[in-house]
Amino acid sequence: MNKHMNLFNEQIQKTKIEYGTSSLPVSDVLKIPIFKGCKLISGESGISKQCKDLTILETPDGVDWLRGGEFLVSSGYAFKDNKEKYDDIIYRLHQKGVSAFGIKRNRYLKIIPEKMIEQSCKYSLPLILLPFELIYTDAVSQFYEALFYKKNKYLLEQKSILEKFNNIIINGENTQQIVEFIAMLTDSSVLIFDCVYNLISKSVNSSQHELIIGKIIDNVSKFYEVNSNKQIQIDNVYINKHEIKNRDKTLGYFIRIGDNPEDKVLRKTINYGCWIISSKMTNNVGDHFNNLKIKKMVTEIIMNKDNLSKSFFLNIREIFQWTDKDKFVGICFHFLYNDSIKNKINEYKKQFYDIILIRILDKNGFLITEKNNNVFVLFPLRDDILHNIKKKVEILCKSWKDEIIISYGTSDKYTDFIYIKNMYYESMISAIFPTNNLIAKNDSLRFAKIIGLLEDNKELYNSYDSVISKLEDYDSKHNAMLLETLKMYLICNMNKKYTSDKLFIHAETLRYRLNKIKEITGYSLNTSEGIFMLYMGIIIYEVQKSN
């Protein structure tokens, strides 16, 4: 708990703007929406004291680190094992120059001690009862948004803009409105990209910037090479890129285009804008995943129920606004990763869903299902969407420093999404051993048809299946990772150095495992027969696993 709160307060110090003399009186802090329901119980005479920071106090030694001017909030956890500490806490906070002290109702302190109330009145230090359900992160966010509003309101010339800014910042409107405000405030044009350079939002402040903005958007992969905060100049226009971060994770990029170079004040304003946008991007993820669950449910119904009514499919078309002219394609994304990062795979997948699926595919609608390490999506084939997906996946994997490999493959094109099962199997087989192309591959489509024929010939089907079963049995007993090694070796086109690098093993370890595979299965990867048997065995294994 102590460590968590120290990190929390450290993060606040990193992300907030240095406001100088800018501050909020306690009375204004209590008007912020998050503090609705708070009760001022004593120390009313100090209601005009100025608050420069909102700080969390949940560690016994936290008082020693205070610098003055804080609106301090606490659940009382820091003193739960030493009730005597409450006797002089107000005096100690007064000595540190704290402006107000808020404590959560019915958390660790059931009744406010009389001595705290007396000292609060004596030292004019407002003592406030906070709602039990108050969330610290929301309180911090809204406090600094309100402070940002006060700091910059003198720049706004009209009352309507003041009211708009109040609605955007204090009440938390959408990202586009925030971006437009920051563009106006900084007298700049602003582009917001996610971490794989999907354009999320833009605000053009000057018609002279249009051409340069077009160049950036059209050739964003080249601009990707520009380091964060590095300033470049094109046609007397200055361009700066800033990272939008949540803790140590990069969520996206804020690109500012202006007629003047950035100075310290402008840079701090942008940094705070990035902090607000980061909060918005993080909060929006939850809504995205709720929509994703609905899409998964619909996909499972289509794939697992026969004889669905015609009206059911017509309703799906209407919901996604799919037309009779649309062609449909399926893509299977296959996640490959080392056991050492298993605990992080869900975090990586969430980022993949948000950036690749929702940002790119959601505007045209898509269906999705997930089984084991395969994520399958179906969508209408419009514009240059396949090329865009390929480019974004490559950037995303690069940002993961190759801890995870995403192999992917497509199905053939179909005139109707009712053929989703065909698209699923075709794309899944295509993803098992991918090429550099995301366009549907004839070889993979032929393999899908071969697998279908093999399922009717049980003897031949089982002969391929038994080859891989031997490796699976050996792995389960000895944790030898032979199956994973075989699959990666085939994916890497039997390049031993590349395979060793991807598996993080020594070349001699790989050689030993390949020899073991030959010993167990009776098939060598140095012969065409062995390659074919093991290749087909892996495909059948993956098909069975996905069923």
For each residue, the residues with C-beta under 8 A, 3 or more apart:
1: 4 5 58 77
2: 5 6 58 59
3: 6 7
4: 1 7 8
5: 1 2 8 9 56 58 59 62
6: 2 3 9 10 59
7: 3 4 10 11
8: 4 5 11 12 56 136
9: 5 6 12 13 55 56 62
10: 6 7 13 14
11: 7 8 14 15 247
12: 8 9 15 16 53 54 55 56 140
13: 9 10 16
14: 10 11
15: 11 12 275
16: 12 13 19 53 144 272 275
17: 144 147 148 151 268 269 271 272
18: 268
19: 16 22 23 52 147 151
20:
21:
22: 19 52 147 150 151
23: 19 50 51 52 69 147
24: 28 29 50 51 71 143 146 147 150
25: 28 29 47 48 49 50 51
26: 29 30 46 47 48 49 51 71 99 100 126
27: 30 31 47 48
28: 24 25 31 32 146 150
29: 24 25 26 32 35 51 54 71 100 143 146
30: 26 27 35 38 40 128
31: 27 28 35
32: 28 29 35 142 143 146 170
33: 36 142 170 171
34: 134 135 138 139 142 143
35: 29 30 31 32 38 130 134 139
36: 33
37: 131
38: 30 35 102 128 129 130 131
39: 128 129
40: 30 43 44 47 126 127 128
41: 112 117 120 127 128 129
42: 116 117 120 121 126 127
43: 40 46 47 100 120 121 123 124 125 126 127
44: 40 47 126
45: 121 124
46: 26 43 49 99 100 123 124 125 126
47: 25 26 27 40 43 44 126
48: 25 26 27
49: 25 26 46 99 100 124 125 126
50: 23 24 25 69 99
51: 23 24 25 26 29 54 69 70 71 99 100 143
52: 19 22 23 68 69 70
53: 12 16 67 69 70 71
54: 12 29 51 70 71 73 139 140 143 144
55: 9 12 66 70 71 72 73
56: 5 8 9 12 73 74 136 140
57: 62 63 72 73 74 78
58: 1 2 5 62 74 75 77 78
59: 2 5 6 62 78
60: 78 79 82 85
61: 64 65
62: 5 9 57 58 59 65 66 78
63: 57 66 89 92 93 96
64: 61
65: 61 62
66: 55 62 63 70 72 93 96 97 98
67: 53 70 96 97
68: 52 96 97 98
69: 23 50 51 52 53 97 98 99
70: 51 52 53 54 55 66 67 96 97 98 99
71: 24 26 29 51 53 54 55 99 100 102 143
72: 55 57 66 93 98 100 101 102
73: 54 55 56 57 102 103 104 130 134 136 139
74: 56 57 58 77 78 101 102 103 104
75: 58 103 104 107 108
76: 79 80 103 104 107 108 109
77: 1 58 74 80 107 108
78: 57 58 59 60 62 74 85
79: 60 76 82 83 85 86 89 108 109
80: 76 77 108
81:
82: 60 79 85
83: 79 86
84: 87
85: 60 78 79 82 88 89
86: 79 83 89 109 113 115 116
87: 84 113 115 116
88: 85 91 92 119
89: 63 79 85 86 92 93 101 116
90: 93 94 101 116 119 120 123 125 127
91: 88 94 95 119 123
92: 63 88 89 95 96
93: 63 66 72 89 90 96 98 101 125
94: 90 91 97 98 119 123 125
95: 91 92
96: 63 66 67 68 70 92 93
97: 66 67 68 69 70 94
98: 66 68 69 70 72 93 94 101 125
99: 26 46 49 50 51 69 70 71 125 126
100: 26 29 43 46 49 51 71 72 125 126 127 128
101: 72 74 89 90 93 98 120 125 126 127 128
102: 38 71 72 73 74 128 129 130
103: 73 74 75 76 107 109 112 127 128 129 130
104: 73 74 75 76 107 108 109 130 131 132 134
105: 129 130 131 132
106: 110 132
107: 75 76 77 103 104 132
108: 75 76 77 79 80 104
109: 76 79 86 103 104 112
110: 106
111:
112: 41 103 109 116 117 127 129
113: 86 87 116 117
114: 117 118
115: 86 87 118 119
116: 42 86 87 89 90 112 113 119 120 127
117: 41 42 112 113 114 120 121 127
118: 114 115 121 122
119: 88 90 91 94 115 116 122 123 125
120: 41 42 43 90 101 116 117 123 125 126 127
121: 42 43 45 117 118 124
122: 118 119
123: 43 46 90 91 94 119 120
124: 43 45 46 49 121
125: 43 46 49 90 93 94 98 99 100 101 119 120
126: 26 40 42 43 44 46 47 49 99 100 101 120
127: 40 41 42 43 90 100 101 103 112 116 117 120
128: 30 38 39 40 41 100 101 102 103
129: 38 39 41 102 103 105 112
130: 35 38 73 102 103 104 105 134
131: 37 38 104 105 134
132: 104 105 106 107
133:
134: 34 35 73 104 130 131 138 139
135: 34 138 139
136: 8 56 73 139 140
137: 140 141
138: 34 134 135 141 142
139: 34 35 54 73 134 135 136 142 143
140: 12 54 56 136 137 143 144
141: 137 138 144 145 276 279
142: 32 33 34 138 139 145 146 170 172
143: 24 29 32 34 51 54 71 139 140 146 147
144: 16 17 54 140 141 147 148 272 275
145: 141 142 148 149 169 170 172 276
146: 24 28 29 32 142 143 149 150 169 170
147: 17 19 22 23 24 143 144 150 151
148: 17 144 145 151 152 169 272 276
149: 145 146 152 153 165 166 169 170
150: 22 24 28 146 147 153
151: 17 19 22 147 148
152: 148 149 155 156 185 269
153: 149 150 156 162 165
154:
155: 152 185
156: 152 153 161 162 165
157: 161
158: 161 162
159: 162 163
160: 163 164
161: 156 157 158 164 165 184
162: 153 156 158 159 165 166
163: 159 160 166 167
164: 160 161 167 168 177 181
165: 149 153 156 161 162 168 169 181
166: 149 162 163 169 170 171
167: 163 164 170 171 173
168: 164 165 171 172 173 177 178 181
169: 145 146 148 149 165 166 172 178 181 276
170: 32 33 142 145 146 149 166 167
171: 33 166 167 168
172: 142 145 168 169 280
173: 167 168 177 178
174: 177 178 280
175: 178 179 192 200 201 277 280 281 284
176: 179 180 201 203
177: 164 168 173 174 180 181
178: 168 169 173 174 175 181 182 273 276 277 280
179: 175 176 182 183 190 192 201 202 203 277
180: 176 177 183 184 203
181: 164 165 168 169 177 178 184 185
182: 178 179 185 186 190 203 269 270 273
183: 179 180 186 188 189 190 203 204 205
184: 161 180 181 187 203 205
185: 152 155 181 182 269
186: 182 183 190 256 258 266 269 270 273
187: 184 205 258 259 260
188: 183 205 256 257 258
189: 183 202 203 204 205 206 209 213 256 257 258
190: 179 182 183 186 201 202 203 205 254 255 256 257
191: 199 201 202 213 216 217 254 255 257
192: 175 179 199 200 201 202 244 252 253 254 255 277
193: 197 198 199 200 220 252 253 255
194: 197 198 200 251 252 281 354 355 359
195: 250 251 252 253 351 355 395 396 399
196: 355 356 392 393 395 396 399
197: 193 194 220 221 224 253 392 395
198: 193 194 355 359 360 392
199: 191 192 193 202 217 220
200: 175 192 193 194 252 281 359
201: 175 176 179 190 191 192
202: 179 189 190 191 192 199 213
203: 176 179 180 182 183 184 189 190
204: 183 189 207 209 210 213
205: 183 184 187 188 189 190 209 257 258
206: 189 209 259
207: 204 210
208: 211 237 259
209: 189 204 205 206 212 213 237 257
210: 204 207 213 214
211: 208 214 215
212: 209 215 216 234 235 237 239 257
213: 189 191 202 204 209 210 216 217 257
214: 210 211 217 218
215: 211 212 218 219 234
216: 191 212 213 219 220 223 239 255 257
217: 191 199 213 214 220
218: 214 215
219: 215 216 222 223
220: 193 197 199 216 217 223 224
221: 197 224 391 395
222: 219 225
223: 216 219 220 226 241 255
224: 197 220 221 395
225: 222
226: 223 230 232 239 241
227: 230 241
228: 241 242 243 253
229: 240 241 242
230: 226 227 240 241
231: 238 239 240 261 262
232: 226 238 239
233: 236 237 238 239
234: 212 215 237 239
235: 212
236: 233 259
237: 208 209 212 233 234 257 258 259
238: 231 232 233 257 258 259 260 261 262
239: 212 216 226 231 232 233 234 255 256 257
240: 229 230 231 255 256 258 262 270
241: 223 226 227 228 229 230 253 254 255 256
242: 228 229 253 254 255 256 270 271 274
243: 228 250 252 253 254 274
244: 192 250 251 252 253 254 274 277 278 281
245: 248 249 250 251 274 278
246: 249 251 278 281 282
247: 11
248: 245
249: 245 246
250: 195 243 244 245 253 399
251: 194 195 244 245 246 278 281 282
252: 192 193 194 195 200 243 244 277 281
253: 192 193 195 197 228 241 242 243 244 250
254: 190 191 192 241 242 243 244 270 273 274 277
255: 190 191 192 193 216 223 239 240 241 242
256: 186 188 189 190 239 240 241 242 262 270
257: 188 189 190 191 205 209 212 213 216 237 238 239
258: 186 187 188 189 205 237 238 240 261 262 266
259: 187 206 208 236 237 238
260: 187 238 263
261: 231 238 258
262: 231 238 240 256 258 266 267 270
263: 260 266 267
264: 267 268
265: 268 269
266: 186 258 262 263 269 270
267: 262 263 264 270 271
268: 17 18 264 265 271 272
269: 17 152 182 185 186 265 266 272 273
270: 182 186 240 242 254 256 262 266 267 273 274
271: 17 242 267 268 274 275
272: 16 17 144 148 268 269 275 276
273: 178 182 186 254 269 270 276 277
274: 242 243 244 245 254 270 271 277 278
275: 15 16 144 271 272 278 279
276: 141 145 148 169 178 272 273 279 280
277: 175 178 179 192 244 252 254 273 274 280 281
278: 244 245 246 251 274 275 281 282
279: 141 275 276 282 283
280: 172 174 175 178 276 277 283 284
281: 175 194 200 244 246 251 252 277 278 284 285
282: 246 251 278 279 285
283: 279 280 286
284: 175 280 281 287 288
285: 281 282 288 289 350 354
286: 283 289 290
287: 284 290 291
288: 284 285 291 292 353 354 358
289: 285 286 292 293 350 353
290: 286 287 293 294
291: 287 288 294 295 358 362
292: 288 289 295 296 353 357 358 368
293: 289 290 296 297
294: 290 291 297 298
295: 291 292 298 299 366 367 368
296: 292 293 299 300 368 369 370
297: 293 294 300 301
298: 294 295 301 302 316 367
299: 295 296 302 303 367 368 369 378 420
300: 296 297 303 304 369
301: 297 298 304 305 308
302: 298 299 305 308 316 367 417 418 420
303: 299 300 369 420 421 424
304: 300 301
305: 301 302 308
306:
307:
308: 301 302 305 312 313
309: 312 313
310: 313 314
311: 314 315
312: 308 309 315 316
313: 308 309 310 316 317 417 418
314: 310 311 317 318
315: 311 312 318 319
316: 298 302 312 313 319 320 322 417
317: 313 314 320 321 322 323
318: 314 315 321
319: 315 316 365
320: 316 317 364 365 366 380
321: 317 318 365
322: 316 317 326 365 380 417
323: 317 326
324:
325:
326: 322 323 380 381 382
327: 380 381 413 414 415
328: 378 379 380 381 413 414 415 416 417 419 423
329: 378 379 381 386 410 411 412 413 414 423 440
330: 376 377 378 410 411 420 423 424 426 427
331: 376 377 386 389 408 409 410 411 427 431 438
332: 374 375 376 408 409 424 427 428 430 431
333: 352 356 374 375 376 377 393 406 407 408 431
334: 373 374 406 407 408 409 428 431 432 434
335: 345 348 349 373 374 375 404 405 406
336: 373 404 405 406 407 487 488 491 502
337: 341 342 345 348 403 404 405
338: 341 403 503 504
339: 342
340: 504
341: 337 338 344 345 348 403 404
342: 337 339 345
343:
344: 341 347 348 403
345: 335 337 341 342 348 349 404
346: 349 350
347: 344 350 351
348: 335 337 341 344 345 351 352 400 403 404
349: 335 345 346 352 353 375
350: 285 289 346 347 353 354
351: 195 347 348 354 355 396
352: 333 348 349 355 356 357 375 396 406
353: 288 289 292 349 350 356 357 358
354: 194 285 288 350 351 357 358 359
355: 194 195 196 198 351 352 358 359 360 392 396
356: 196 333 352 353 359 360 361 389 392 393 396
357: 292 352 353 354 360 361 362 366 368 377
358: 288 291 292 353 354 355 361 362
359: 194 198 200 354 355 356 362
360: 198 355 356 357 385 388 389 392
361: 356 357 358 364 365 366 377 379 385
362: 291 357 358 359 365 366
363:
364: 320 361 379 380 382 385
365: 319 320 321 322 361 362 379 380
366: 295 320 357 361 362 377 378 379
367: 295 298 299 302 377 378 379 417 420
368: 292 295 296 299 357 375 376 377 378
369: 296 299 300 303 375 376 424
370: 296 374 375 376
371: 374 376 545 546
372: 545 546
373: 334 335 336
374: 332 333 334 335 370 371 428 431 546
375: 332 333 335 349 352 368 369 370
376: 330 331 332 333 368 369 370 371 424 427 428
377: 330 331 333 357 361 366 367 368
378: 299 328 329 330 366 367 368 417 420 423
379: 328 329 361 364 365 366 367 385
380: 320 322 326 327 328 364 365
381: 326 327 328 329 385 386 413
382: 326 364 385
383: 388
384: 387 388
385: 360 361 364 379 381 382 388 389
386: 329 331 381 389 390 410 438 439
387: 384 390 391 438
388: 360 383 384 385 391 392
389: 331 356 360 385 386 392 393 408 438
390: 386 387 393 394 408 438
391: 221 387 388 394 395
392: 196 197 198 355 356 360 388 389 395 396
393: 196 333 356 389 390 396 397 406 408
394: 390 391 397 398
395: 195 196 197 221 224 391 392 398 399
396: 195 196 351 352 355 356 392 393 399 400 406
397: 393 394 400 402 404 405 406
398: 394 395 401 402
399: 195 196 250 395 396
400: 348 396 397 403 404
401: 398
402: 397 398 405 502
403: 337 338 341 344 348 400
404: 335 336 337 341 345 348 397 400
405: 335 336 337 397 402 491 502
406: 333 334 335 336 352 393 396 397
407: 333 334 336 431 432 433 434 491
408: 331 332 333 334 389 390 393 431 434 438
409: 331 332 334 427 428 429 430 431 432 434 438 440 441 444
410: 329 330 331 386 426 427 430 438 439 440 441
411: 329 330 331 414 422 423 424 426 427 430 440 445
412: 329 422 423 426 440 445
413: 327 328 329 381 440
414: 327 328 329 411 417 419 422 423
415: 327 328
416: 328 419
417: 302 313 316 322 328 367 378 414 420
418: 302 313
419: 328 414 416 422 423
420: 299 302 303 330 367 378 417 423 424
421: 303 424 425
422: 411 412 414 419 425 426 448
423: 328 329 330 378 411 412 414 419 420 426 427
424: 303 330 332 369 376 411 420 421 427 428
425: 421 422 428 429 448 451 452 543
426: 330 410 411 412 422 423 429 430 440 444 445 448
427: 330 331 332 376 409 410 411 423 424 430 431
428: 332 334 374 376 409 424 425 431 432 542 543 546
429: 409 425 426 432 444 447 448 451 539 542 543
430: 332 409 410 411 426 427 434 440 441 444 445 447 448
431: 331 332 333 334 374 407 408 409 427 428 434
432: 334 407 409 428 429 487 491 538 539 542
433: 407 490 491 535 538 539
434: 334 407 408 409 430 431 491
435: 441
436:
437: 441
438: 331 386 387 389 390 408 409 410
439: 386 410
440: 329 409 410 411 412 413 426 430 444 445
441: 409 410 430 435 437 444 445
442: 445 446
443: 446 447
444: 409 426 429 430 440 441 447 448
445: 411 412 426 430 440 441 442 448 449
446: 442 443 449 450
447: 429 430 443 444 450 451 539
448: 422 425 426 429 430 444 445 451 452
449: 445 446 452 453
450: 446 447 453 454
451: 425 429 447 448 454 455 539 540 543
452: 425 448 449 455 456
453: 449 450 456 457
454: 450 451 457 460 461 464 540
455: 451 452 458 461
456: 452 453
457: 453 454 460 461
458: 455 461 462
459: 462 463
460: 454 457 463 464
461: 454 455 457 458 464 465 540
462: 458 459 465 466
463: 459 460 466 467
464: 454 460 461 467 468 533 536 537 540
465: 461 462 468 469 537 540 541 544
466: 462 463 469 470
467: 463 464 470 471 521 523 533 534 537
468: 464 465 471 472 483 534 537 538 540 541
469: 465 466 472 473
470: 466 467 473 474 520 521
471: 467 468 474 475 482 483 486 517 520 521
472: 468 469 475 476 483 541
473: 469 470 476 477
474: 470 471 477 478 480 482 516 520
475: 471 472 478 479 480 481 482 483 484
476: 472 473 479
477: 473 474
478: 474 475
479: 475 476
480: 474 475 513 516
481: 475 484 485 503 513
482: 471 474 475 485 486 513 516 517 520
483: 468 471 472 475 486 487 541
484: 475 481 487 488 503
485: 481 482 488 489 499 503 510 513 514 517
486: 471 482 483 489 490 517 534 538
487: 336 432 483 484 490 491 538
488: 336 484 485 491 492 499 502 503
489: 485 486 492 494 496 499 510 514 525
490: 433 486 487 493 494 534 535 538
491: 336 405 407 432 433 434 487 488
492: 488 489 495 498 499 502
493: 490 498
494: 489 490 499 525 531
495: 492 498 499
496: 489 499 500 507 510 511
497: 500 501 507
498: 492 493 495 501 502
499: 485 488 489 492 494 495 496 502 503 510
500: 496 497 503 505 506 507 509 510
501: 497 498 504
502: 336 402 405 488 492 498 499
503: 338 481 484 485 488 499 500 510
504: 338 340 501
505: 500 509 510
506: 500 509 510
507: 496 497 500 510 511
508: 511 512
509: 500 505 506 512 513
510: 485 489 496 499 500 503 505 506 507 513 514
511: 496 507 508 514 515
512: 508 509 515 516
513: 480 481 482 485 509 510 516 517
514: 485 489 510 511 517 518 525
515: 511 512 518 519
516: 474 480 482 512 513 519 520
517: 471 482 485 486 513 514 520 521 523 525 534
518: 514 515 521 522 523 524 525 530
519: 515 516
520: 470 471 474 482 516 517
521: 467 470 471 517 518 533 534
522: 518
523: 467 517 518 527 529 530 533 534
524: 518 527 530
525: 489 494 514 517 518 530 531 534
526: 530
527: 523 524 530 531
528: 531 532
529: 523 532 533
530: 518 523 524 525 526 527 533 534
531: 494 525 527 528 534 535
532: 528 529 535 536
533: 464 467 521 523 529 530 536 537
534: 467 468 486 490 517 521 523 525 530 531 537 538
535: 433 490 531 532 538 539
536: 464 532 533 539 540
537: 464 465 467 468 533 534 540 541
538: 432 433 468 486 487 490 534 535 541 542
539: 429 432 433 447 451 535 536 542 543
540: 451 454 461 464 465 468 536 537 543 544
541: 465 468 472 483 537 538 544 545
542: 428 429 432 538 539 545 546
543: 425 428 429 451 539 540 546 547
544: 465 540 541 547
545: 371 372 541 542
546: 371 372 374 428 542 543
547: 543 544
